[in-house]
Amino acid sequence: MPEQLSFTVLLNHLFAALVTRVLTALHVPPTYPAAPITNTVAMEILVTLILLVFFIAVRASIKVENPGPVQHIAEMLHGFVSSQSESIIGHGYERFVPFLTVVGIFILLANMLGLVPGFESPTASPVVPLGLALLTFVYYNFYGFKENGPVGYAKQFVGPVWWMAPLLFPIEIISHLARILSLTVRLYANMFAGDLVTLAFFSLVPIAIPVVFLGLHFGVALIQAYVFMVLGMIYLSQAVAHEH
């Protein structure tokens, strides 16, 4: 059995039997029935719990006259994502801000967990970036269909010249599917490499020098969350754009 983090051990102690029964009922029996929850899933659950606590705290502390520090942080995040969305997506950007904000914060927190002793970055496992990439892919295509209709959205895949459609359509389909791979590999590779370098230098020189790599890890975590969010905005802007 792979080595488990303390939080993973706790979750398996509390929910292993239930999770195993559910997975078995779905005909997906876990490799380790006594510990079906992996470190990656446990870290995702932890990030989700942190986000829930944060949003509950924001909702409970909203004040017009005397806003608290939690409200200030939430307003800064909302303002930043809104300004980025407005400049990239343009008209109607407001409806996409909640999704983009949650995705950006989730990735940022998931990336940052690797900096905390006893935790891992779930984004350093390929399944997590893949899940986020698939979610973004479905989300922007859904709004593309919703905004332009099936025919109008399909026109984006065939180009302005009708006789080029047989060539452009498969190219566009491959290009859109490649976005899933691009989002997945970019996030996974950077976070995996960051975790690996940090662990390597901590094992070789446990004092002073690893602090530099922790700073680099922090920078990479921040940049990758921002890049993922901005790419989602770009895909949304292209999907909901009208021909005129």
N, C-alpha and C positions, 0 to 999 in steps of 0.2 A: 504494500500500500504506500502511495506517495506520502511524503512528509506533509503534515497538516499544520496550518497556523492555529493559534489559540482560538480565534473567533470561529474558524471552521470546525474545530473540535466541539465548541459550545453548541453550534447549530446542529451538528450531527447528534450530539447528546440529546438535544431537545426534539429534533424533528426527523431523525434518521428513519424510524419505523414508518412514519406517515409518508415520507417522500418515497421510500422503497415500495410501499403498497401502491401509491399513485403511479409510479413509473412502471411497475409490473402490470397494473391494470391497463396501461397504455401500450403494453407489449414492448417496452423499452427497459428491460431489466438492467439495473446498475451493475457495474463491474464489481463494486464493493458494497454489498447490501447493508453492511453495518455502518458504512460511511459514504452514502451516496452523494453528499454535497461536497463539491470540490472547492479548492481555494478560490478559483476564479468566480464561481457562483457566490461563494460567501462574501467576497469583496464587492461584487455587484449589489448584493443585498445590503451590505453596509453603506455603500454610497447612496442607495435608494433611501435608506433610513435617515441618513444625514440630510438629504434633500427634503424629506417629509418634515423633519423637525424644523428645518430652516423655513420652509414655506408656512408651517403652522405658526412659528414665531413671528414671521412677517405679518401674517393675517391678524394675529392677536395684538400686535403692537402698532397697528396703523393709527396714526393721529395726524390731524391737519395742522394744529397749532404747535405741537411740540413733538416732532418725530424723533424716535430713538435711533440708536446706531444700527440696529438690524434693518429698520426701514430705510435708512440712508444707503446701506449696502444694496438693498433690493432696488432702490430707485436708480442708483448708479449703474447696476447691471442692466436694468430695463432701458435706461437712457442710452447706454452704449450699444446694446443690440438693436434698439430702435433706430438710432442714427445710422448704423451700418446697413440695416435692412432698407431704410429709406433711400440711401444713396445707390444701393445695388438693385433692389427690386423695384422701387418707385411706388407708383400709385397702388394702394391696397395692401401695402406691406404690413399693416397693423395685425392682420389676422394670422400672420406667420410668426410674429414675435414670440408668443408663448412656446411654440415648438422649438424654435431655434435657441431660445434662452435655456430651456431645459436640457437640450442636447449638448449645448456648449458647457453648461455647468456640470453636467454628468461626466462628460469626458475630462474636464479639468480636474474634478475631484478624484476620478478614477486614476488619472495620470499621477496626481499628487500622492496617492496612497503609498507608492513605492518609496517615498522619502521618509515614511514613518517606520521605525523599527518594529518588526513583528507583523508587518502587512506587506502586500504585494499590489502592484498595479494590474487590475484586471484587463486593462487595454494592452498589456504585454502578452496576452493570450489571443491568438488569431480569431477565436470565435466571437469575442466581444466586439472588436472593430467590424467584423463581418456582419453581426447583427445590427449594429448602428448604421452601417452602409446600406443594408437591405431596407431598414426602416426609412432612411432618407430617400432611397430610390422609389419606394412605394409611395411615400408622402408627396414628392414633387410630381410624379406621374399622375397621381390621383387628382391633384389640383390642376394639372395641365388638361386632363379630360374634363374636369368640372368647369373650368374657366372657358375653354374653347370648344367643348363638345368633341365627340369622337372624330368627326370629319375634320374640324378645324385643327385639332391637335395632330392628327395624322399628316396634315399638310406640312408640318414642321419637319417631317422625316423624308419628304420627297423633293424638297427644294423648289425654287421658283420656276424652273424650266421643266415642262412635263416630260419631254423625251429623255431627260436625265434621271427621272424617277427610278427606273429599274436598277440603275447603278448606285444612286444615292441612298435609297431606302435600306438595303442591307448594311451599307457603311454606317448609316446613322444608328441602326439597331445595335450593331457591334460597338459603336462609340458609346452609346448609353449603357450597355451592359459592362463595358470596360470601366465605367465610373465606379461600379461596385468594387472591382478589383483595385482601382486606384485609391479609393477612400480606405479600404481595408489594409492594403499593404503599407501605405504611407503612415498611418497611425500605428499599426502593429510593429513595423520594423523600427521606427524611431523609439518607441517605448521599450521594446524588447532590448534594443541596443543600449539604451540609457540605463535600464536596470542591470544589464550584464556588466557594463563598464563600472558602475557604482559599486556593485558587489565585488568585482575583481580588485578594485583599489582598496576597498575596505579590508579585504582579506590579506592584501600585501602590506599596506601601510595604514593602520587603523586610526592614525592621528594626523590632523592638520590637512594633508593633501586631499583626502576624500571630500573635505568640505567644498573644495573647488568643483568637484564633479557633482556634488549635491546641487550647487548653484546652477551648473549646466543642465542637470536633470530638471530643475525647476523651470529654467528657460525653455527647454524642449517641450515640457508638459504644457506650458502656457501657449507656446506657438502652435503646437499641434491641435489643441482645442480650438484655437482661433481659426486656423486654416480649415479644419473640418467644418466649422460653422459657416465660414465665408463661402466655401464651396457649395454648401447646401443653399445658401442665398443665391448664388450664381445659377445653380440648376433650377431653382424656383423661378427666378426672373426670366429665364429662357422658356420654362414650361408655360407660364401664365401670360407671356407676351402675346399680343394680338398682331395680326399680319400688318395692320396699318402702322 
